[in-house]
C-alpha cells in the first residue's frame, strides 16, 4: 500500500494538531507562542513544509511497512511472508 501526502495535506494536519495543542495542551503562553511561530514557519510553499512533508511520508511509509505482511511466491505455489524469507 502506498500513501503519499502532499504538502497541502501535511499543512492541514499541522494546523489542526497545533491548534489542539495550543487550545488544550496546557502550555504556557511562551509555549503557545513557540508552537505558533513553528506553525507559521511551515506555511504553504516554504522549504520547511516541504521537508516536513518528506519526513511525514517517510514515517508513514515505514509504519505501514512494519505492520504489513507481504507475501511472495516461492517454489511453485507455496507462499511465504516476506518477513519469514529475510530471516
C-alpha positions in Angstrom: 0.0 0.0 0.0 1.3 3.4 -0.9 0.1 6.5 0.9 1.7 9.8 0.0 0.6 13.1 1.5 1.1 16.3 -0.5 2.2 19.5 1.2 -1.4 20.8 1.4 -2.5 17.7 3.4 0.5 17.8 5.7 -0.1 21.5 6.3 -3.8 20.8 7.1 -2.8 18.2 9.7 -0.1 20.5 11.1 -2.6 23.3 11.6 -5.2 21.1 13.3 -2.7 19.3 15.6 -1.0 22.6 16.6 -4.4 24.2 17.2 -5.4 21.4 19.6 -2.0 21.6 21.3 -2.4 25.4 21.8 -6.0 25.2 22.9 -6.0 22.0 25.1 -2.3 21.2 25.7 -1.9 23.1 28.9 1.1 25.0 27.5 2.3 28.2 29.0 2.0 31.5 27.0 5.6 31.1 25.9 5.0 27.5 24.8 1.9 28.6 22.8 3.8 31.3 21.1 6.6 28.9 20.2 4.1 26.5 18.6 2.5 29.4 16.7 5.9 30.5 15.5 6.8 27.0 14.4 3.4 26.7 12.6 4.0 30.0 10.8 7.4 28.8 9.6 5.7 25.8 7.9 3.3 27.7 5.6 2.4 26.5 2.1 5.4 26.9 -0.3 8.0 27.0 2.4 11.1 24.8 2.4 10.3 23.8 6.0 6.9 22.4 4.9 8.5 20.5 2.1 11.0 18.9 4.5 8.2 18.1 6.9 6.1 16.5 4.2 9.0 14.3 3.2 9.6 13.3 6.8 5.9 12.6 7.4 5.7 10.4 4.2 8.8 8.5 5.2 7.5 7.9 8.7 4.0 6.9 7.4 5.5 4.5 4.8 7.8 2.9 7.4 4.8 2.4 9.8 2.7 0.8 7.1 5.7 -1.4 6.0 6.2 -2.6 9.6 2.6 -3.5 10.0 2.0 -5.1 6.7 2.9 -8.7 5.9 3.8 -9.2 2.3 3.5 -12.5 0.6 5.9 -13.7 -2.0 5.7 -16.8 -4.2 8.5 -19.3 -3.7 9.0 -22.8 -5.2 5.8 -23.4 -7.1 2.6 -22.5 -5.3 4.0 -22.0 -1.9 3.6 -18.5 -0.4 5.6 -17.2 2.5 5.6 -13.9 4.2 8.4 -11.6 3.1 9.5 -11.2 6.8 10.0 -15.0 7.0 12.2 -15.1 3.9 14.5 -12.4 5.3 15.5 -14.3 8.4 
